[in-house]
Amino acid sequence: MSPKHMNLLQGTLDVLVLKALAAEPRHGYAVAEWIRRTSDGSLEIEDGALYTSLHRMAKRGWLSATWGVSENNRRAKYYALSDAGRQALSEAAAEWTRYSGAMAKVLAAGR
C-alpha cells in the first residue's frame, strides 16, 4: 500500500525547506528528497514550487547559494542557511508548534 500524500498548507513550504537545509547545504533535488523521506513519503514537493521557494528565500537573504557537484557528478546549485535563515526557521518552528498544539486541543475536544 502506498502512503497517502498530503497537500501542503499555505505557508508550510518555506519552513520545510529551511528545516531541510538546517543541518547542511543541499541542492534542490536533495531538499525535496529529504522532505519526502523525513515525512515517510507523505509530503512530496513539486519542482516548480520548490525552486520558487528557494529563489524567494535567497532574495530575502535567508539562503546563500553556490555551485557544486552532486552525488551523481552533475553540476548543481547548493543552498545553505544564512544567519537570517536560521532566525526565520526558529521563528517559524515556534509558530507552527503553537499552531499545531492549538489544533490538537480543538480536535481532541468533546462536543
ChimeraX attribute file (.defattr): number of C-alpha atoms within 10 A of each C-alpha:
attribute: neighborCount
match mode: 1-to-1
recipient: residues
	/A:1	3
	/A:2	6
	/A:3	9
	/A:4	10
	/A:5	13
	/A:6	10
	/A:7	10
	/A:8	12
	/A:9	7
	/A:10	7
	/A:11	9
	/A:12	11
	/A:13	17
	/A:14	20
	/A:15	19
	/A:16	20
	/A:17	23
	/A:18	26
	/A:19	21
	/A:20	21
	/A:21	24
	/A:22	16
	/A:23	10
	/A:24	11
	/A:25	19
	/A:26	22
	/A:27	21
	/A:28	18
	/A:29	16
	/A:30	16
	/A:31	23
	/A:32	21
	/A:33	16
	/A:34	20
	/A:35	20
	/A:36	16
	/A:37	13
	/A:38	12
	/A:39	12
	/A:40	13
	/A:41	16
	/A:42	16
	/A:43	20
	/A:44	18
	/A:45	19
	/A:46	9
	/A:47	12
	/A:48	8
	/A:49	11
	/A:50	18
	/A:51	14
	/A:52	12
	/A:53	17
	/A:54	23
	/A:55	16
	/A:56	14
	/A:57	18
	/A:58	18
	/A:59	11
	/A:60	11
	/A:61	14
	/A:62	22
	/A:63	23
	/A:64	18
	/A:65	18
	/A:66	11
	/A:67	11
	/A:68	14
	/A:69	12
	/A:70	15
	/A:71	9
	/A:72	6
	/A:73	8
	/A:74	9
	/A:75	12
	/A:76	17
	/A:77	17
	/A:78	22
	/A:79	24
	/A:80	22
	/A:81	27
	/A:82	17
	/A:83	12
	/A:84	13
	/A:85	23
	/A:86	18
	/A:87	13
	/A:88	17
	/A:89	22
	/A:90	14
	/A:91	13
	/A:92	19
	/A:93	16
	/A:94	11
	/A:95	12
	/A:96	13
	/A:97	12
	/A:98	12
	/A:99	11
	/A:100	11
	/A:101	12
	/A:102	12
	/A:103	12
	/A:104	11
	/A:105	10
	/A:106	10
	/A:107	10
	/A:108	9
	/A:109	8
	/A:110	6
	/A:111	4
